[in-house]
Amino acid sequence: MLYAPYQGDPRGTQGLYVRVRGEPMEHAATVRDAIWSVDSSEPIEGIAPMSDLVEAWVAIPRASRALVMALASLAWLLSVVGLFGVVAYAVRTRRTELGIRLALGAYPSRLEADQVRAVAPVVAVGMSAGLALGMIGGRLAGALLHGVSPLDPLSVAGALVAMGGATALATYLPARRAGRVDLREIILVE
């Protein structure tokens, strides 16, 4: 225990903590009367159960975690939409070529696989860079983590699976269009 006068540090938490059985607020009057029996000029305010105090103490860290999760989800969504847009644009600009390949007998599944294969090296580099930067960021943010290490294998694997799944979906949907190019549209448009 360390005694610090209120005038020296008014931000400190001062109080009397009483352990009781049953409902804590039922004992508030008894505790107040006991304090006033010793010193009737002692001000008593802010009587609350410990559960309410703990809830107030963790409210800011909980809000911070919720904000970080919201921003991380937004970043994830933006990366998926961005990758989808890039792959969709690449497929759109190659419609004529894809249509000619289909007309010459290429299988639609082959065209889809070619589109996915073309994006795979870029995705691999991006995921590797993201993993490296995430590990560095985890080390830097280690003081904010409670109950988990910055390089927790389960968390890292979960992040890789989430990004890998999003990447696969964002790549596959536009690549699927590559195998479904309508030759009549290409001939009429161009």
Backbone as a chain_set.jsonl record, in Angstrom:
{"seq": "MLYAPYQGDPRGTQGLYVRVRGEPMEHAATVRDAIWSVDSSEPIEGIAPMSDLVEAWVAIPRASRALVMALASLAWLLSVVGLFGVVAYAVRTRRTELGIRLALGAYPSRLEADQVRAVAPVVAVGMSAGLALGMIGGRLAGALLHGVSPLDPLSVAGALVAMGGATALATYLPARRAGRVDLREIILVE", "coords": {"N": [[0.858, -1.183, 0.0], [0.413, 2.245, -0.678], [0.408, 5.475, 0.44], [-0.991, 8.321, -0.879], [-1.567, 11.693, -0.699], [-4.686, 13.376, -1.351], [-4.483, 15.986, -2.346], [-2.046, 15.953, -3.581], [-2.276, 14.215, -5.748], [-4.88, 14.424, -7.441], [-6.097, 12.869, -9.335], [-6.024, 10.247, -8.655], [-7.423, 7.083, -7.548], [-9.529, 6.996, -4.948], [-10.985, 5.523, -2.15], [-13.218, 3.433, -0.304], [-13.341, 0.092, -0.111], [-15.552, -2.477, 0.283], [-16.187, -5.758, 1.147], [-18.997, -7.699, 0.787], [-21.706, -9.944, 1.504], [-24.211, -11.151, -0.649], [-26.563, -8.835, -2.13], [-24.881, -5.956, -3.06], [-25.693, -3.21, -2.818], [-27.603, -3.223, -0.847], [-26.258, -3.049, 1.505], [-25.264, -0.506, 1.638], [-26.268, 1.637, 3.228], [-25.635, 0.736, 5.805], [-22.81, 0.672, 5.726], [-22.302, 3.398, 5.249], [-23.358, 4.499, 7.623], [-21.578, 3.372, 9.457], [-19.158, 4.612, 8.762], [-19.801, 7.317, 9.247], [-20.156, 7.142, 11.958], [-17.625, 7.172, 12.933], [-16.463, 9.513, 11.825], [-18.333, 12.156, 11.343], [-18.205, 14.217, 9.525], [-17.19, 13.299, 7.204], [-17.274, 13.17, 3.71], [-19.437, 11.266, 1.671], [-19.778, 9.736, -1.321], [-20.768, 8.459, -4.513], [-21.364, 5.678, -4.221], [-21.173, 2.419, -5.236], [-21.602, -0.825, -6.737], [-18.869, -3.153, -7.1], [-18.829, -4.384, -9.578], [-19.941, -2.456, -11.28], [-17.962, -0.483, -11.131], [-15.74, -1.808, -12.212], [-16.722, -2.237, -14.767], [-16.825, 0.399, -15.704], [-14.088, 0.982, -15.654], [-13.048, -0.678, -17.638], [-14.299, 0.181, -19.882], [-13.2, 2.035, -21.744], [-10.866, 0.655, -22.826], [-12.329, -1.451, -23.992], [-13.927, -0.114, -25.851], [-11.898, 0.857, -27.453], [-10.877, -1.532, -28.533], [-13.12, -2.331, -29.984], [-13.222, -0.282, -31.864], [-10.784, -0.681, -33.211], [-11.295, -3.226, -34.285], [-13.437, -2.598, -35.983], [-12.177, -0.863, -37.793], [-10.255, -2.61, -38.825], [-11.91, -4.477, -40.067], [-13.041, -2.848, -42.002], [-10.74, -2.24, -43.489], [-10.152, -4.805, -44.433], [-12.434, -5.279, -46.021], [-12.122, -3.226, -47.929], [-9.756, -4.067, -49.143], [-10.602, -6.438, -50.358], [-12.584, -5.499, -52.121], [-11.0, -3.818, -53.683], [-9.152, -5.626, -54.862], [-10.958, -7.247, -56.245], [-11.936, -5.341, -58.06], [-9.621, -4.746, -59.569], [-9.003, -7.22, -60.779], [-11.404, -7.668, -62.149], [-11.327, -5.527, -63.925], [-9.084, -6.23, -65.434], [-10.006, -8.558, -66.672], [-12.109, -7.488, -68.119], [-10.79, -5.761, -69.932], [-9.549, -7.603, -71.496], [-11.447, -8.902, -72.959], [-11.889, -9.238, -75.736], [-9.678, -10.762, -76.54], [-10.101, -13.026, -74.939], [-12.561, -13.868, -75.941], [-11.817, -14.566, -78.564], [-10.092, -16.674, -78.013], [-11.921, -18.466, -76.905], [-13.525, -18.871, -79.172], [-11.747, -20.209, -80.759], [-11.637, -22.626, -79.549], [-10.838, -22.909, -76.872], [-11.195, -24.074, -73.546], [-13.648, -22.951, -71.23], [-13.076, -23.286, -68.49], [-10.33, -23.384, -68.517], [-9.645, -20.778, -69.28], [-10.6, -19.404, -67.043], [-8.916, -20.486, -65.062], [-6.462, -19.543, -66.01], [-6.731, -16.794, -65.57], [-6.874, -16.698, -62.762], [-4.393, -17.803, -62.166], [-2.719, -15.844, -63.175], [-3.015, -13.793, -61.355], [-2.139, -14.888, -58.987], [0.759, -14.765, -58.263], [1.051, -12.047, -57.545], [-0.745, -11.844, -55.449], [0.434, -13.641, -53.66], [2.847, -12.32, -53.054], [1.778, -10.004, -51.897], [0.408, -11.094, -49.66], [2.562, -12.197, -48.269], [4.08, -9.896, -47.692], [2.17, -8.575, -46.144], [1.972, -10.379, -44.001], [4.555, -10.205, -42.909], [4.658, -7.459, -42.21], [2.511, -7.433, -40.465], [3.479, -9.034, -38.39], [5.547, -7.429, -37.458], [4.059, -5.194, -36.688], [2.522, -6.441, -34.722], [4.46, -6.973, -32.778], [5.111, -4.346, -32.086], [2.697, -3.491, -31.031], [2.447, -5.036, -28.819], [2.096, -4.39, -26.094], [-0.565, -3.757, -25.895], [-1.924, -6.071, -26.131], [-3.652, -8.611, -24.478], [-3.472, -11.623, -22.886], [-2.741, -12.98, -25.145], [-0.105, -13.741, -27.358], [2.021, -11.603, -29.393], [2.708, -12.962, -31.72], [0.951, -15.073, -32.023], [0.23, -18.264, -33.106], [-2.33, -19.244, -33.87], [-3.851, -16.919, -34.249], [-2.4, -15.682, -36.315], [-2.649, -17.639, -38.298], [-5.422, -17.575, -38.592], [-5.76, -14.976, -39.621], [-4.396, -15.254, -42.048], [-5.985, -17.188, -43.298], [-8.407, -15.785, -43.474], [-7.705, -13.63, -45.166], [-6.743, -15.083, -47.352], [-9.041, -16.511, -48.143], [-10.734, -14.364, -48.788], [-9.266, -13.266, -50.862], [-9.284, -15.375, -52.708], [-12.009, -15.483, -53.305], [-12.456, -12.876, -54.308], [-10.876, -12.98, -56.534], [-11.774, -15.167, -57.978], [-14.461, -14.667, -58.738], [-14.458, -12.521, -60.774], [-12.761, -13.841, -62.578], [-14.274, -15.972, -63.335], [-16.013, -14.828, -65.088], [-14.412, -14.63, -67.283], [-14.498, -17.054, -68.597], [-17.032, -16.978, -69.539], [-17.519, -15.253, -71.633], [-19.443, -13.578, -73.97], [-19.592, -14.237, -77.275], [-21.101, -13.028, -79.269], [-21.563, -10.47, -78.275], [-19.007, -9.353, -78.399], [-18.463, -9.304, -81.119], [-20.511, -7.638, -82.054], [-20.08, -5.275, -80.629], [-17.458, -4.481, -81.19]], "CA": [[0.0, 0.0, 0.0], [1.11, 3.513, -0.748], [-0.503, 6.569, 0.73], [-0.746, 9.554, -1.628], [-2.636, 12.627, -0.329], [-5.549, 13.765, -2.454], [-3.996, 17.234, -2.904], [-0.87, 15.66, -4.404], [-2.665, 13.521, -6.975], [-6.345, 14.357, -7.402], [-6.61, 11.917, -10.323], [-5.958, 8.896, -8.12], [-8.663, 6.468, -7.117], [-9.626, 6.885, -3.502], [-12.261, 4.959, -1.783], [-13.293, 2.349, 0.653], [-13.903, -1.077, -0.781], [-16.103, -3.357, 1.306], [-16.695, -7.034, 0.635], [-20.232, -8.077, 1.467], [-22.425, -11.087, 0.945], [-25.525, -10.769, -1.152], [-26.674, -7.638, -2.969], [-24.002, -4.934, -2.472], [-26.341, -1.936, -2.498], [-28.398, -3.369, 0.372], [-25.388, -2.757, 2.642], [-24.74, 0.854, 1.505], [-26.645, 2.451, 4.391], [-24.885, 0.239, 6.959], [-21.425, 1.137, 5.582], [-22.332, 4.849, 5.429], [-23.544, 4.769, 9.055], [-20.341, 3.001, 10.152], [-18.164, 5.663, 8.492], [-20.204, 8.531, 9.943], [-20.011, 6.946, 13.411], [-16.233, 7.522, 13.231], [-16.262, 10.914, 11.436], [-19.597, 12.569, 10.718], [-17.974, 15.216, 8.473], [-16.609, 12.616, 6.034], [-18.223, 13.123, 2.59], [-19.594, 9.944, 1.062], [-20.45, 9.851, -2.617], [-20.389, 7.463, -5.515], [-21.449, 4.3, -3.757], [-21.525, 1.566, -6.37], [-21.041, -2.177, -6.665], [-17.585, -3.3, -7.775], [-19.064, -4.738, -10.98], [-20.122, -1.206, -12.021], [-16.658, 0.185, -11.208], [-14.91, -2.54, -13.179], [-17.297, -1.954, -16.086], [-16.372, 1.744, -16.093], [-12.638, 0.95, -15.869], [-12.712, -1.373, -18.879], [-15.101, 0.696, -20.994], [-12.345, 2.655, -22.76], [-10.179, -0.386, -23.598], [-13.303, -2.211, -24.781], [-14.278, 0.737, -26.995], [-10.72, 0.888, -28.329], [-10.86, -2.803, -29.267], [-14.211, -2.314, -30.962], [-12.82, 0.622, -32.94], [-9.749, -1.363, -33.994], [-11.954, -4.285, -35.052], [-14.209, -1.971, -37.057], [-11.239, -0.378, -38.805], [-9.661, -3.782, -39.475], [-12.931, -5.027, -40.965], [-13.134, -1.936, -43.134], [-9.543, -2.457, -44.307], [-10.334, -6.094, -45.102], [-13.436, -5.095, -47.066], [-11.532, -2.412, -48.988], [-8.787, -4.872, -49.897], [-11.363, -7.377, -51.193], [-13.214, -4.734, -53.202], [-9.924, -3.364, -54.561], [-8.663, -6.762, -55.656], [-12.042, -7.593, -57.169], [-11.958, -4.328, -59.11], [-8.449, -4.888, -60.441], [-9.157, -8.438, -61.592], [-12.531, -7.455, -63.059], [-10.859, -4.631, -64.983], [-8.182, -6.999, -66.296], [-10.838, -9.444, -67.495], [-12.89, -6.64, -69.033], [-9.928, -5.251, -71.008], [-9.1, -8.729, -72.335], [-12.636, -9.607, -73.468], [-11.718, -9.628, -77.141], [-8.738, -11.893, -76.571], [-10.756, -14.197, -74.341], [-13.561, -14.314, -76.895], [-11.126, -15.245, -79.671], [-9.619, -17.972, -77.51], [-13.093, -19.339, -76.819], [-13.948, -19.213, -80.53], [-10.787, -21.165, -81.307], [-11.785, -23.918, -78.895], [-10.346, -22.964, -75.491], [-12.209, -24.43, -72.555], [-13.9, -21.859, -70.284], [-12.37, -23.53, -67.228], [-8.922, -23.045, -68.747], [-9.553, -19.319, -69.229], [-10.764, -19.023, -65.635], [-7.683, -20.855, -64.361], [-5.409, -18.619, -66.45], [-6.92, -15.51, -64.876], [-6.491, -16.889, -61.354], [-2.951, -18.033, -62.16], [-2.044, -14.569, -63.439], [-3.093, -12.964, -60.152], [-1.568, -15.61, -57.844], [2.042, -14.253, -57.755], [0.848, -10.747, -56.899], [-1.411, -12.124, -54.179], [1.422, -14.263, -52.774], [3.742, -11.262, -52.582], [0.998, -9.159, -50.997], [0.16, -11.785, -48.392], [3.847, -12.315, -47.57], [4.387, -8.575, -47.142], [1.216, -8.333, -45.068], [2.344, -11.214, -42.858], [5.757, -9.622, -42.301], [4.28, -6.194, -41.557], [1.646, -7.77, -39.338], [4.31, -9.506, -37.279], [6.227, -6.25, -36.912], [3.029, -4.438, -35.981], [2.175, -7.182, -33.505], [5.524, -6.721, -31.796], [4.986, -2.96, -31.62], [1.454, -3.357, -30.269], [2.426, -6.102, -27.811], [1.614, -3.91, -24.796], [-2.022, -3.664, -25.931], [-2.484, -7.414, -26.215], [-3.803, -9.258, -23.176], [-3.825, -13.024, -22.972], [-2.314, -13.547, -26.419], [1.202, -13.225, -27.745], [1.954, -10.894, -30.677], [2.887, -13.892, -32.826], [0.119, -16.238, -31.735], [0.051, -19.01, -34.356], [-3.741, -19.352, -34.223], [-4.275, -15.618, -34.78], [-1.742, -15.486, -37.608], [-3.297, -18.559, -39.237], [-6.763, -17.045, -38.845], [-5.634, -13.824, -40.522], [-4.031, -15.757, -43.375], [-7.157, -17.855, -43.879], [-9.379, -14.744, -43.821], [-7.231, -12.917, -46.359], [-6.692, -16.04, -48.458], [-10.409, -16.75, -48.597], [-11.217, -13.153, -49.454], [-8.537, -13.15, -52.124], [-9.797, -16.394, -53.624], [-13.343, -15.071, -53.748], [-12.346, -11.658, -55.119], [-10.214, -13.333, -57.789], [-12.544, -16.165, -58.717], [-15.699, -14.13, -59.335], [-14.215, -11.929, -62.098], [-12.143, -14.824, -63.465], [-15.361, -16.808, -63.841], [-16.551, -14.125, -66.248], [-13.525, -14.852, -68.43], [-14.979, -18.237, -69.314], [-18.409, -16.773, -69.983], [-17.565, -14.129, -72.555], [-20.413, -13.794, -75.039], [-18.947, -13.903, -78.543], [-21.958, -12.117, -80.036], [-21.327, -9.117, -77.777], [-17.714, -8.875, -78.882], [-18.576, -9.04, -82.558], [-21.396, -6.493, -82.257], [-19.528, -4.078, -80.005], [-16.188, -4.033, -81.76]], "C": [[0.891, 1.229, 0.0], [0.089, 4.596, -0.5], [-0.082, 7.771, -0.089], [-1.871, 10.51, -1.28], [-3.401, 13.091, -1.561], [-5.04, 15.039, -3.132], [-2.803, 16.986, -3.833], [-1.231, 15.015, -5.727], [-4.177, 13.379, -6.996], [-6.925, 13.375, -8.417], [-6.658, 10.498, -9.776], [-7.317, 8.376, -7.685], [-8.622, 6.326, -5.606], [-10.974, 6.296, -3.171], [-12.118, 3.882, -0.741], [-14.009, 1.207, -0.059], [-14.306, -2.072, 0.289], [-16.629, -4.616, 0.631], [-17.908, -7.423, 1.472], [-20.799, -9.322, 0.814], [-23.794, -10.612, 0.497], [-25.447, -9.55, -2.051], [-25.871, -6.493, -2.344], [-24.738, -3.665, -2.052], [-27.246, -2.025, -1.275], [-27.591, -2.992, 1.604], [-24.866, -1.328, 2.619], [-25.058, 1.699, 2.73], [-25.857, 2.026, 5.627], [-23.445, 0.724, 6.916], [-21.352, 2.639, 5.794], [-22.467, 5.199, 6.908], [-22.287, 4.441, 9.843], [-19.261, 4.064, 9.952], [-18.529, 6.922, 9.268], [-20.143, 8.369, 11.459], [-18.587, 7.273, 13.85], [-15.984, 8.999, 12.961], [-17.494, 11.371, 10.661], [-19.407, 13.616, 9.626], [-17.395, 14.596, 7.189], [-17.626, 12.585, 4.893], [-18.249, 11.722, 1.96], [-20.394, 10.136, -0.222], [-19.998, 8.715, -3.517], [-20.38, 6.037, -5.003], [-21.944, 3.444, -4.921], [-20.957, 0.174, -6.168], [-19.749, -2.253, -7.482], [-17.779, -3.655, -9.253], [-19.264, -3.482, -11.835], [-18.797, -0.468, -12.176], [-15.757, -0.49, -12.238], [-15.408, -2.28, -14.588], [-16.846, -0.586, -16.584], [-14.878, 1.746, -16.399], [-12.281, 0.304, -17.197], [-13.475, -0.838, -20.087], [-14.228, 1.281, -22.099], [-11.537, 1.599, -23.507], [-11.13, -1.207, -24.468], [-13.714, -1.41, -26.014], [-13.112, 0.814, -27.976], [-10.637, -0.395, -29.152], [-11.949, -2.829, -30.33], [-13.86, -1.411, -32.144], [-11.763, -0.022, -33.829], [-10.362, -2.467, -34.843], [-12.759, -3.707, -36.218], [-13.285, -1.485, -38.166], [-10.564, -1.535, -39.539], [-10.655, -4.416, -40.451], [-13.094, -4.15, -42.201], [-11.934, -2.101, -44.064], [-9.652, -3.764, -45.083], [-11.314, -5.952, -46.266], [-12.87, -4.277, -48.231], [-10.519, -3.204, -49.808], [-9.506, -5.859, -50.816], [-11.975, -6.641, -52.377], [-12.151, -4.254, -54.189], [-9.399, -4.478, -55.449], [-9.715, -7.205, -56.67], [-12.062, -6.62, -58.34], [-10.804, -4.469, -60.087], [-8.603, -6.104, -61.351], [-10.307, -8.275, -62.58], [-12.122, -6.537, -64.214], [-9.949, -5.39, -65.956], [-8.983, -7.925, -67.212], [-11.595, -8.619, -68.532], [-12.035, -6.147, -70.205], [-9.46, -6.359, -71.948], [-10.275, -9.489, -72.942], [-12.454, -10.078, -74.907], [-10.807, -10.833, -77.253], [-9.389, -13.158, -76.038], [-11.825, -14.754, -75.287], [-12.939, -15.065, -78.07], [-10.64, -16.617, -79.22], [-10.77, -18.957, -77.368], [-13.54, -19.792, -78.208], [-13.021, -20.241, -81.163], [-10.78, -22.492, -80.561], [-11.236, -24.023, -77.482], [-11.5, -23.313, -74.553], [-12.409, -23.251, -71.594], [-13.162, -22.046, -68.963], [-10.89, -23.186, -67.352], [-8.724, -21.527, -68.682], [-9.688, -18.805, -67.798], [-9.484, -19.303, -64.864], [-6.533, -19.938, -64.747], [-5.515, -17.279, -65.74], [-6.489, -15.608, -63.412], [-4.973, -17.052, -61.255], [-2.176, -16.73, -62.385], [-2.014, -13.688, -62.192], [-2.335, -13.592, -58.978], [-0.216, -15.065, -57.381], [1.901, -12.913, -57.028], [0.208, -10.942, -55.524], [-0.417, -12.732, -53.19], [2.387, -13.224, -52.216], [3.019, -10.364, -51.578], [0.738, -9.812, -49.646], [1.446, -11.959, -47.599], [4.231, -10.982, -46.935], [3.445, -8.241, -45.987], [1.53, -9.137, -43.819], [3.55, -10.629, -42.141], [5.418, -8.327, -41.562], [3.359, -6.433, -40.364], [2.43, -8.268, -38.136], [5.067, -8.344, -36.636], [5.237, -5.4, -36.119], [2.589, -5.113, -34.694], [3.199, -6.996, -32.411], [5.391, -5.316, -31.214], [3.76, -2.764, -30.738], [1.351, -4.392, -29.159], [1.883, -5.664, -26.468], [0.085, -3.841, -24.751], [-2.701, -5.023, -25.935], [-2.525, -8.044, -24.832], [-4.243, -10.695, -23.383], [-3.453, -13.677, -24.283], [-0.97, -12.933, -26.776], [1.094, -12.522, -29.095], [2.067, -11.825, -31.883], [2.134, -15.194, -32.586], [-0.168, -16.999, -33.025], [-1.41, -19.11, -34.799], [-4.256, -18.044, -34.83], [-3.682, -15.357, -36.159], [-2.388, -16.388, -38.665], [-4.703, -18.077, -39.581], [-6.738, -15.864, -39.802], [-5.291, -14.28, -41.933], [-5.213, -16.435, -44.059], [-8.194, -16.812, -44.31], [-8.957, -14.009, -45.087], [-7.167, -13.854, -47.567], [-8.07, -16.329, -49.02], [-10.979, -15.548, -49.332], [-10.557, -12.975, -50.805], [-9.057, -14.153, -53.143], [-11.164, -15.991, -54.171], [-13.263, -13.867, -54.681], [-11.665, -11.933, -56.451], [-11.091, -14.252, -58.628], [-13.761, -15.569, -59.421], [-15.445, -13.427, -60.669], [-13.592, -12.929, -63.076], [-13.203, -15.745, -64.065], [-16.011, -16.159, -65.065], [-15.695, -14.357, -67.488], [-13.99, -16.045, -69.245], [-16.379, -18.084, -69.857], [-18.544, -15.558, -70.891], [-18.525, -14.478, -73.685], [-19.804, -13.313, -76.359], [-19.785, -12.943, -79.37], [-21.775, -10.674, -79.595], [-20.042, -8.54, -78.346], [-17.809, -8.505, -80.352], [-19.419, -7.797, -82.81], [-20.785, -5.194, -81.733], [-18.312, -3.573, -80.764], [-16.091, -4.22, -83.218]], "O": [[1.968, 1.246, 0.595], [-0.961, 4.639, -1.141], [1.069, 8.2, -0.006], [-3.033, 10.19, -1.531], [-2.851, 13.189, -2.658], [-5.146, 15.172, -4.351], [-2.588, 17.747, -4.776], [-0.556, 15.246, -6.73], [-4.707, 12.335, -6.616], [-8.118, 13.075, -8.37], [-7.28, 9.628, -10.387], [-8.251, 9.152, -7.481], [-7.777, 5.618, -5.06], [-11.971, 6.553, -3.845], [-11.015, 3.49, -0.362], [-15.133, 1.354, -0.539], [-13.481, -2.467, 1.113], [-17.407, -4.555, -0.321], [-17.848, -7.467, 2.701], [-20.412, -9.695, -0.293], [-24.444, -9.798, 1.152], [-24.412, -9.266, -2.654], [-26.15, -6.097, -1.213], [-24.419, -3.1, -1.006], [-27.621, -0.993, -0.718], [-28.164, -2.651, 2.638], [-24.09, -0.956, 3.5], [-24.183, 2.412, 3.222], [-25.452, 2.877, 6.418], [-22.902, 1.144, 7.938], [-20.431, 3.118, 6.456], [-21.776, 6.092, 7.399], [-21.955, 5.146, 10.795], [-18.526, 4.377, 10.889], [-17.66, 7.536, 9.887], [-20.085, 9.367, 12.177], [-18.361, 7.614, 15.011], [-15.361, 9.676, 13.778], [-17.679, 11.027, 9.494], [-20.341, 13.887, 8.871], [-17.145, 15.302, 6.211], [-18.719, 12.044, 5.059], [-17.211, 11.094, 1.753], [-21.522, 10.628, -0.21], [-18.959, 8.096, -3.287], [-19.474, 5.268, -5.325], [-22.992, 3.712, -5.508], [-19.937, 0.011, -5.498], [-19.567, -1.501, -8.44], [-16.967, -3.261, -10.09], [-18.815, -3.435, -12.98], [-18.53, 0.11, -13.229], [-15.096, 0.177, -13.034], [-14.607, -2.117, -15.509], [-16.52, -0.432, -17.76], [-14.442, 2.443, -17.316], [-11.3, 0.701, -17.826], [-13.314, -1.348, -21.196], [-14.492, 1.043, -23.277], [-11.515, 1.633, -24.737], [-10.763, -1.612, -25.57], [-13.836, -1.971, -27.103], [-13.317, 0.834, -29.19], [-10.356, -0.342, -30.349], [-11.724, -3.297, -31.446], [-14.165, -1.737, -33.291], [-11.834, 0.074, -35.055], [-9.987, -2.63, -36.004], [-12.759, -4.269, -37.313], [-13.578, -1.674, -39.346], [-10.326, -1.45, -40.744], [-10.271, -4.842, -41.54], [-13.265, -4.653, -43.311], [-12.089, -2.101, -45.285], [-9.287, -3.824, -46.257], [-11.057, -6.444, -47.365], [-13.114, -4.604, -49.392], [-10.43, -3.034, -51.024], [-9.06, -6.088, -51.941], [-11.893, -7.112, -53.512], [-12.374, -4.279, -55.399], [-9.223, -4.29, -56.653], [-9.391, -7.502, -57.82], [-12.193, -7.037, -59.49], [-10.987, -4.328, -61.296], [-8.359, -6.02, -62.555], [-10.196, -8.699, -63.73], [-12.531, -6.754, -65.355], [-10.045, -5.204, -67.169], [-8.667, -8.056, -68.394], [-11.704, -9.018, -69.691], [-12.503, -6.119, -71.344], [-9.025, -6.086, -73.066], [-10.102, -10.62, -73.396], [-12.829, -11.2, -75.248], [-11.106, -11.798, -77.958], [-9.244, -14.234, -76.619], [-11.974, -15.97, -75.415], [-13.472, -16.081, -78.517], [-10.76, -17.6, -79.952], [-10.621, -20.14, -77.672], [-13.892, -20.956, -78.402], [-13.444, -21.043, -81.996], [-10.006, -23.388, -80.898], [-11.171, -25.124, -76.936], [-12.637, -22.888, -74.76], [-11.434, -22.619, -71.187], [-12.676, -21.076, -68.38], [-10.271, -22.744, -66.384], [-7.751, -21.05, -68.099], [-8.979, -17.884, -67.391], [-9.017, -18.457, -64.1], [-5.71, -19.591, -63.9], [-4.502, -16.695, -65.354], [-5.824, -14.714, -62.89], [-4.346, -16.496, -60.353], [-1.091, -16.55, -61.833], [-1.073, -12.917, -62.003], [-1.929, -12.876, -58.063], [-0.04, -14.906, -56.173], [2.559, -12.679, -56.014], [0.581, -10.278, -54.557], [-0.423, -12.378, -52.011], [2.708, -13.251, -51.028], [3.576, -10.007, -50.54], [0.836, -9.159, -48.608], [1.423, -11.878, -46.371], [4.657, -10.939, -45.781], [3.87, -7.69, -44.972], [1.375, -8.641, -42.703], [3.574, -10.561, -40.912], [5.843, -8.126, -40.425], [3.426, -5.713, -39.368], [2.087, -7.96, -36.994], [5.207, -8.286, -35.414], [5.541, -4.943, -35.016], [2.316, -4.448, -33.695], [2.844, -6.874, -31.239], [5.537, -5.115, -30.008], [3.783, -1.961, -29.805], [0.268, -4.6, -28.612], [1.272, -6.465, -25.761], [-0.496, -3.865, -23.666], [-3.917, -5.115, -25.761], [-1.535, -8.011, -24.099], [-5.282, -10.947, -23.994], [-3.818, -14.829, -24.516], [-0.728, -11.751, -26.528], [0.176, -12.806, -29.865], [1.567, -11.498, -32.96], [2.621, -16.277, -32.908], [-0.754, -16.436, -33.95], [-1.69, -19.064, -35.997], [-5.006, -18.06, -35.806], [-4.367, -14.872, -37.06], [-2.642, -15.953, -39.788], [-5.125, -18.162, -40.734], [-7.586, -15.756, -40.688], [-5.832, -13.755, -42.906], [-5.416, -16.273, -45.262], [-8.792, -16.935, -45.379], [-9.774, -13.792, -45.982], [-7.502, -13.453, -48.681], [-8.249, -16.386, -50.237], [-11.626, -15.692, -50.369], [-11.203, -12.582, -51.777], [-9.249, -13.814, -54.311], [-11.435, -16.144, -55.362], [-13.92, -13.838, -55.722], [-11.863, -11.182, -57.407], [-11.141, -14.125, -59.852], [-14.058, -15.921, -60.563], [-16.159, -13.707, -61.632], [-13.866, -12.87, -64.274], [-13.039, -16.24, -65.18], [-16.497, -16.849, -65.962], [-16.192, -14.29, -68.613], [-13.881, -16.035, -70.471], [-16.87, -18.964, -70.563], [-19.589, -14.908, -70.905], [-18.428, -15.549, -74.284], [-19.536, -12.124, -76.531], [-19.234, -12.121, -80.102], [-21.821, -9.757, -80.415], [-19.996, -7.371, -78.732], [-17.273, -7.477, -80.767], [-19.089, -6.989, -83.678], [-20.96, -4.135, -82.337], [-18.156, -2.368, -80.959], [-15.071, -3.883, -83.818]]}, "num_chains": 1, "name": "protein.A"}
